[in-house]
Amino acid sequence: MRIYITILVSVILASLLSILTRNIIRRINKKIWKFSKIDTLVFYLPFAALFFAVIWFFGRIFIIPLFMTLGAAGIISVFLFDLMMLITLPFSWIIDFTNVRIQSFKSKQNKKKSFNPERRKVIKAAAAALPLFSIGATGTGLASSFQSVCIRRIPLYFDNLPEELDGFKILHLSDMHLSIYFQLSDLETVVENALKEKPDIFLVTGDVSDDLRLLPDALKLINQLNTPHHGYVSLGNHEYYRGIRESIQKFVAGPIPLLINKGEIIKIGNSNLFIGGADDPVTLRSDITPFLKRTVEMTMQSATEDSFNILMSHRPKTLDVVENQNIDLILSGHTHGGQVGFNGRSLFEGMIEKEPYLWGEYKKGETQLYTSSGMGHWFPFRFNCPPEAPLIILKKSKA
Ligand SMILES: [Fe+2]
């Protein structure tokens, strides 16, 4: 029932937003630069939203994944077009308004000098280019969100790494959000590609499935990696959102051990590798630091004095609470890298106080962190921040 209400609300919101955007174009911008094609495009957007809603609805009724994906992505694209237009149109207006004022000032200064129509044309084109650029960027962002998951090799160096773990390969899987935008067939492709890399272990750091009916098959698929040291899974906030009791039941019935507030030691030669799984604080608003401190303390109790310690924690903020816990590496997800990247980092890096570690490698004290940009998403827009399944390679630092 909830999904049908979502479809209905989505189409109503997308239509209202389109009507609002069109009104702004007609009332403000159309007077200045008459670019009727944009006006026409926005006029048809509510009909497009309705069309995609019907596809989504039938996809849901007859369980056709392609229709569900197409319908939901279509409605989201209508939203994005409207939002991008709303954001950029005022800038177009400012450019044109400024130009009119400059021209008027200049003609007052020098009455003999005639109005320059060529210059006006250039400014007008610049004003029109912003919304056109926004449409291009939106389309690219939507398309990028459907690109295949990249298995990136990430070497991380540690002074205290036991010799036996030098070159140990961890396949880090996070934030699949299995549902309409990331499906079992996508996961199957990731598993096939990952097998070529011969990982030693796989670690899954939460937000596995937004459709719990897919969870058992997803776990079986991941288990086909058949890694020598098997793998573990830990919880994310979406396991709580989708129903924590049902999620845990399905994890426990599956082939991959679930770690909540605990860890296990794996013997590799004479070395001890500790893998721990922190719990998720669920909330996105209040201060999660006290919760993270408690869950990390509980989890690390099963580590030994000589073990090399890896912690799975959905929230990268965990890096701020691990002082004196002897954790060598934390693997996290959750942020999706903000889904927009610049120069290999999140575009929003350093801008969000609550999420300081958005994407990539970080270090604090002796603890290193890798935050994955995630394999899936619940909002289909990515720009310069591809979905990924990092292959973390542990390396001994050279003296
Ligand atoms: Fe999350």
Boltz pocket constraint, residues with backbone or C-beta under 6 A from the ligand:
constraints:
  - pocket:
      binder: B
      contacts: [[A, 207], [A, 236], [A, 237], [A, 238], [A, 314], [A, 333], [A, 334], [A, 335]]
      max_distance: 6.0
